Amino acid sequence: MSFRTWPARLAALCTFAMTATAAQAQAFPSKPITLVVPFPAGGALDAVARPMAEGMRKVLGQTVIVENVPGAGGTVGTGNVARAAPDGYTILLGSVATHAIAAGIYPKLSYDPLANFAPITQLTRGPLVLAAAPQFKAGSVSELLAAAKASPGTINYASTGNGTALHVAGELFKSAAGINVQHVPYRGGGQAMTALMAGEVSYIIGNTQLVMPLISGGKIKGLAVTGERRLAALPDLPTLAEAGTPGVDVVTWFGLFAPAGTPADIVEQLNGAATAALKSEAVQRSLATMGDEPVGSSVADFASFVRAEHQRWVQITRSAGIKVE
């Protein structure tokens, strides 16, 4: 090859490389995507993941497989995704527990909630609901507090596991109300709700996805909601502040994350698919029945939101002394 022909050959090689790269990017997704839910099947995250996976499938033209990887308050599955290949084919349905609360209550995490992930979009937001077992004599927040103060240490509350948002909300409520109650962690939402309906525990501060169908069906009693305003789907329930127990301003959220290093164009494509799915009639109807508010933020807005939530919850949990060994 002569020196004179080298520039032309080099240009041709560069053009080929650029074309191949562009074709590869355009081909995403060329195989099924795995959406990891870091909690057991039948829980609150699972209830959001299933309709979202179907909605995204319709947009992307590829199957989105929901894979439940529970353990350690959601940190096992989350850590697995942090170490997955950054190619867009393994993504996470994360939450306030996995990306904000965990860093404040676990002395060691297998992942960095900020450095090890590329935020895609916030899917939902919503308060928690204080709900009591049907056998529990309390029918209001004031009656629950009176019972707890009359018999310290004898009343218990359920959560979906140590280190979850429900655990933290329960401890914040306990502190704000000045009551002595016992925490009973379960392995997931299904087990926690079964125990509540059976009267094995007195109450739960649970995700709307878990408690709303049971409240509507008369199987448990709704008492109040966390957050600053009432829940549109349960308008008769006061906020905890209205019921005389301020300081439990817990609003949960779910969002999609990819491993850090995932190409920006793939992250944007996943964002577009997720936000389009959120706007679909099927997903909107599903979320409405669970009392969830759809969000659908941009990549940049969600990244800023996660940083702020991480800082807020690390400070709250450490100030409250909530730890999981």
C-alpha positions in Angstrom: 0.0 0.0 0.0 1.5 3.3 -1.0 1.8 6.3 1.3 -0.5 8.3 -1.1 -3.4 5.8 -0.6 -3.2 5.7 3.2 -5.3 8.8 3.9 -8.1 7.5 1.8 -8.0 4.1 3.3 -7.9 5.6 6.8 -11.0 7.7 6.0 -12.8 4.7 4.7 -12.0 2.7 7.9 -13.2 5.6 10.1 -16.4 5.8 8.1 -17.0 2.1 8.4 -16.4 2.2 12.2 -18.8 5.1 12.6 -21.4 3.4 10.5 -21.0 0.1 12.5 -21.3 2.0 15.8 -24.4 3.9 14.6 -26.0 0.6 13.4 -25.3 -1.0 16.7 -26.8 1.8 18.7 -29.9 1.8 16.4 -30.3 -2.0 16.9 -31.0 -1.6 20.7 -32.8 -3.6 21.9 -32.0 -6.7 19.9 -32.9 -9.1 22.7 -35.1 -9.2 25.8 -34.4 -6.8 28.7 -34.4 -8.0 32.3 -36.1 -5.7 34.8 -34.8 -6.7 38.3 -37.2 -6.1 41.1 -35.2 -6.4 44.4 -38.2 -7.6 46.5 -40.3 -10.7 46.4 -43.1 -11.3 43.9 -46.5 -10.0 45.0 -45.1 -6.8 46.7 -45.5 -3.1 45.9 -42.6 -2.9 43.4 -43.8 -6.0 41.7 -47.3 -4.5 41.2 -45.7 -1.6 39.3 -43.1 -3.6 37.5 -45.6 -6.0 35.7 -47.7 -3.4 33.9 -44.6 -1.3 33.2 -42.8 -4.2 31.6 -45.7 -4.9 29.3 -46.0 -1.2 28.4 -42.3 -0.9 27.6 -42.5 -4.1 25.5 -45.0 -2.5 23.3 -42.8 0.5 22.7 -39.4 -1.3 22.4 -40.6 -4.3 20.5 -38.7 -6.6 22.8 -39.9 -8.6 25.8 -39.1 -7.0 29.2 -38.7 -9.9 31.7 -39.4 -9.1 35.4 -37.0 -10.9 37.7 -37.5 -10.8 41.4 -34.2 -10.9 43.4 -35.1 -10.3 47.0 -32.9 -10.0 50.1 -31.6 -7.5 52.7 -34.2 -4.8 52.2 -33.8 -4.7 48.5 -30.0 -4.3 48.6 -29.1 -7.8 47.1 -30.9 -7.3 43.8 -29.8 -3.7 43.6 -26.2 -4.7 44.1 -26.5 -7.3 41.4 -27.7 -4.7 38.9 -24.8 -2.4 39.9 -22.4 -5.1 38.8 -24.3 -6.0 35.6 -23.0 -5.2 32.1 -23.7 -1.6 31.3 -25.5 -2.4 28.0 -29.1 -1.6 28.8 -30.2 -5.2 28.9 -30.3 -5.4 32.7 -32.1 -2.6 34.5 -33.5 -2.0 38.0 -36.8 -1.0 39.5 -35.3 0.9 42.4 -37.0 2.9 45.2 -36.5 5.3 48.0 -35.4 2.3 50.1 -32.6 1.1 47.7 -31.3 4.5 46.6 -31.9 6.9 49.6 -32.6 5.1 52.8 -30.2 2.2 52.5 -27.1 4.3 52.6 -28.2 5.8 56.0 -29.1 2.6 57.8 -26.7 -0.1 56.5 -23.1 0.2 57.7 -21.8 -1.4 54.5 -23.5 -1.6 51.1 -22.4 -3.7 48.1 -23.0 -0.7 45.9 -22.9 3.1 45.8 -26.5 4.4 45.1 -25.2 7.4 43.3 -21.9 6.3 41.6 -22.9 2.8 40.5 -26.1 3.7 38.6 -27.4 5.7 35.6 -30.9 7.0 36.6 -33.4 6.5 33.8 -36.7 8.0 35.1 -38.9 8.3 38.1 -42.0 6.2 37.6 -44.3 6.9 40.6 -44.7 8.7 43.8 -47.1 8.2 46.7 -47.7 8.3 50.4 -47.9 5.3 52.7 -51.1 4.3 54.5 -51.4 3.4 58.1 -53.7 0.4 58.2 -54.9 -1.8 61.1 -55.8 -5.4 61.4 -59.5 -6.1 61.3 -59.3 -7.7 64.8 -57.5 -4.7 66.3 -59.8 -2.6 68.4 -58.4 0.7 67.2 -60.4 2.4 64.5 -58.5 5.7 64.4 -55.0 7.0 65.0 -56.0 8.4 68.4 -57.4 5.0 69.4 -54.2 3.2 68.2 -52.0 5.6 70.3 -54.2 5.2 73.3 -54.0 1.4 73.1 -50.2 1.5 72.6 -49.7 3.8 75.6 -52.0 1.7 77.8 -50.0 -1.4 77.1 -46.4 -0.5 76.2 -44.5 -3.1 74.2 -47.5 -5.4 73.5 -48.6 -3.9 70.2 -46.6 -4.7 67.0 -46.4 -3.5 63.5 -45.4 -5.2 60.3 -43.0 -4.1 57.5 -41.8 -5.7 54.3 -38.3 -6.2 55.8 -35.5 -4.5 57.8 -34.3 -1.4 56.1 -37.3 -0.9 53.9 -39.3 2.4 53.7 -42.1 0.7 55.7 -39.6 -0.1 58.5 -38.3 3.5 58.6 -41.8 4.9 58.5 -42.8 2.7 61.4 -39.9 3.9 63.4 -40.5 7.5 62.6 -44.2 7.1 63.6 -43.1 5.4 66.8 -40.8 8.2 67.7 -43.2 11.0 66.7 -46.0 9.5 68.7 -43.9 8.6 71.7 -45.1 5.0 71.8 -43.4 1.7 72.6 -44.3 -0.8 69.9 -42.5 -3.8 68.4 -41.3 -4.1 64.8 -42.0 -7.4 63.0 -40.2 -7.6 59.6 -41.5 -10.0 56.9 -39.8 -11.1 53.7 -42.1 -9.2 51.5 -45.5 -7.5 51.0 -47.5 -10.6 50.5 -46.4 -12.1 53.8 -46.8 -8.9 55.7 -50.4 -8.4 54.5 -51.3 -12.0 55.2 -50.1 -11.5 58.8 -52.0 -8.3 59.1 -55.3 -9.8 57.9 -54.8 -12.7 60.3 -54.2 -10.4 63.2 -50.7 -11.6 63.8 -49.7 -7.9 63.9 -51.7 -4.9 64.9 -50.9 -2.5 62.1 -48.7 -1.6 59.1 -47.6 1.7 57.4 -47.8 0.2 54.0 -47.5 1.0 50.3 -50.8 1.9 48.6 -50.3 -1.0 46.2 -50.5 -3.4 49.2 -53.2 -1.9 51.3 -55.7 -0.2 49.0 -57.3 -3.3 47.6 -57.7 -4.8 51.1 -59.1 -1.5 52.6 -61.6 -1.3 49.7 -62.5 -4.9 50.3 -63.1 -4.4 54.0 -60.3 -6.8 55.0 -58.2 -4.3 56.9 -58.9 -0.8 58.3 -57.4 2.4 56.9 -56.5 5.0 59.5 -54.3 7.7 58.0 -51.8 8.5 55.3 -48.3 9.9 55.4 -47.2 12.9 53.4 -48.5 16.4 53.3 -51.9 15.9 51.7 -54.6 13.3 51.6 -54.7 10.5 49.0 -57.2 11.1 46.3 -58.1 7.4 46.2 -58.8 7.4 49.9 -60.1 10.9 50.6 -61.7 10.1 53.9 -58.4 9.2 55.5 -56.6 12.1 57.3 -52.9 12.7 57.1 -51.0 11.7 60.2 -50.4 15.4 60.8 -54.2 16.0 60.7 -54.6 13.1 63.1 -52.3 14.8 65.6 -49.0 13.1 64.8 -46.8 15.3 62.6 -43.3 14.4 61.6 -43.9 11.3 59.5 -43.6 12.9 56.1 -42.8 9.7 54.2 -43.5 9.8 50.4 -42.2 6.7 48.6 -41.1 6.6 45.0 -40.1 4.0 42.4 -37.8 4.6 39.5 -35.7 2.8 36.8 -31.9 2.6 36.9 -29.3 1.2 34.6 -25.7 0.3 35.6 -23.3 3.2 35.6 -21.5 3.4 32.2 -24.6 2.5 30.2 -24.4 4.6 26.9 -26.4 7.8 27.2 -28.3 7.1 24.0 -29.5 3.8 25.4 -30.5 5.4 28.7 -32.5 8.0 26.8 -34.2 5.3 24.7 -35.2 3.5 27.9 -36.4 6.7 29.3 -38.6 7.3 26.2 -40.0 3.8 26.4 -40.8 4.1 30.2 -42.4 7.5 29.9 -44.5 6.4 26.9 -45.6 3.3 28.9 -46.6 5.5 31.8 -48.9 7.5 29.5 -50.7 4.5 28.2 -54.2 3.8 29.2 -53.5 0.4 30.6 -50.6 1.5 32.9 -52.5 4.6 34.0 -55.5 2.5 34.9 -53.4 0.0 36.8 -51.6 2.7 38.8 -54.9 4.4 39.6 -56.2 1.3 41.2 -53.1 1.2 43.4 -53.3 4.9 44.4 -50.0 5.6 42.7 -49.2 8.9 41.0 -47.3 8.5 37.7 -44.3 10.8 37.2 -42.2 10.1 34.1 -39.3 12.5 34.6 -36.4 13.3 32.3 -33.0 11.6 32.9 -31.5 14.8 34.2 -34.4 15.6 36.5 -34.4 12.1 38.0 -30.7 12.2 38.6 -31.1 15.5 40.5 -34.1 14.1 42.4 -32.2 10.9 43.5 -29.2 13.0 44.8 -31.5 15.2 46.8 -33.5 12.2 48.2 -30.2 10.4 49.1 -29.0 13.3 51.1 -32.3 13.9 52.8 -32.8 10.3 53.9 -29.3 9.6 55.0 -29.6 12.6 57.3 -33.1 11.6 58.6 -32.2 8.0 59.3 -28.9 8.8 61.0 -30.5 11.5 63.1 -33.2 9.0 64.2 -30.6 6.4 64.9 -32.2 3.8 62.6 -29.7 1.0 61.8 -29.7 -2.4 60.3 -26.7 -4.6 61.1 
